[in-house]
Amino acid sequence: MSAPELGNKSVPLQITEDEAAVYDRQIRLWGLEAQQKMRNATILVFRLKGVATEAIKNIVLAGIGKLVVIDSEDVAEEDLGANFFFRQEDVGKKRVEVAKPRIESLNPLVTVETISDPSLSEGENLDLLINTADLVCVTDWDREGLIKINDICRRFNKPFYAGGTYGLLGYIFCDLLKHDYIAPDRAAPKEAAKNVKNTTVYVPLKDALRHRWTGLTRKQTKELNPAVVFTVLALWDYQAKYGKLPDSIDHASDLEALALALVARAQVNKQALSTIPRDLVETMVITAAHEISPVCAVVGGMLAQDILKALAARESPIANFFTFDGSTGGGSVVRMGLH
């Protein structure tokens, strides 16, 4: 399962006639070099839920080289609402085995591999998988699992994305190590428009979670929608504490207490956020364990778009924690632990 190397390695700028026909519009937008970087990339995706489904659709249509999907679970009834790779008759079958031919039909130019045996994604096998990928994406996972895989990615110098949804809320986190990219020079006059090279130094998730919100004004804090950010983080705490997501109104006070403890620890401006809205907490304890298709579509679409940006090294990727509120349709990006 070897993968061509990305980064500074020079490769001849050439694609086949079939690729030129399929990716014509993208080549005009991104440029041939960016398209080739995508074409040479092997992407590893963990867990085939609603967010991963949307992200996979978009990166496969865009023309990555190889997709490896890891999921050991069977299709369940509740998967049918947010996963368009599954049908009613697929319930009880392995998710990846059902999805593989449908993913391949999206773009025959992309190689698709699947892994359903959990032993093949543990220990040394997990290390090997990550080391042979160019980018790793983990979806709908618990916090400790994300930290573990992020740490392995760091060890092998691999960019890492995480994304998921909890009912009406969604998030994306990325650790792209030291990431260079080309973007328009916003300071240049229009008549002398030019691109400039930029660099962002990312941090692993375990460091991002120690972020302090000091130094932000009330207005700056409110613009980041901290109630949503800390509700997502509190859901991670709840999962770690109880081994599952909340699923009853009786869990509201516990989730609220976890969120408020995180807010206090992060030293959030009290004028901007003195408490977590009770209606948000109550909505989460009822819906967090369920997938809502439009929310999965938005978060999965954003995740795919950012993965392609990172591969192409064009425009600034997320830096570094994005949250989405499906009740308002709004999203915000918090620079957690970044200088």
Secondary structure as GFF3:
##gff-version 3
##sequence-region A 1 339
A	DSSP	alpha_helix	17	22	.	.	.	ID=ss1
A	DSSP	alpha_helix	24	30	.	.	.	ID=ss2
A	DSSP	alpha_helix	32	39	.	.	.	ID=ss3
A	DSSP	beta_strand	42	46	.	.	.	ID=ss4
A	DSSP	alpha_helix	50	62	.	.	.	ID=ss5
A	DSSP	beta_strand	66	70	.	.	.	ID=ss6
A	DSSP	three_ten_helix	77	81	.	.	.	ID=ss7
A	DSSP	three_ten_helix	88	90	.	.	.	ID=ss8
A	DSSP	alpha_helix	95	106	.	.	.	ID=ss9
A	DSSP	beta_strand	111	115	.	.	.	ID=ss10
A	DSSP	three_ten_helix	118	121	.	.	.	ID=ss11
A	DSSP	alpha_helix	123	131	.	.	.	ID=ss12
A	DSSP	beta_strand	135	139	.	.	.	ID=ss13
A	DSSP	alpha_helix	143	155	.	.	.	ID=ss14
A	DSSP	beta_strand	160	166	.	.	.	ID=ss15
A	DSSP	beta_strand	169	175	.	.	.	ID=ss16
A	DSSP	beta_strand	178	184	.	.	.	ID=ss17
A	DSSP	three_ten_helix	190	192	.	.	.	ID=ss18
A	DSSP	beta_strand	195	201	.	.	.	ID=ss19
A	DSSP	alpha_helix	205	208	.	.	.	ID=ss20
A	DSSP	alpha_helix	218	223	.	.	.	ID=ss21
A	DSSP	alpha_helix	226	242	.	.	.	ID=ss22
A	DSSP	three_ten_helix	249	251	.	.	.	ID=ss23
A	DSSP	alpha_helix	252	265	.	.	.	ID=ss24
A	DSSP	alpha_helix	278	287	.	.	.	ID=ss25
A	DSSP	alpha_helix	293	312	.	.	.	ID=ss26
A	DSSP	beta_strand	321	325	.	.	.	ID=ss27
A	DSSP	beta_strand	330	334	.	.	.	ID=ss28
###
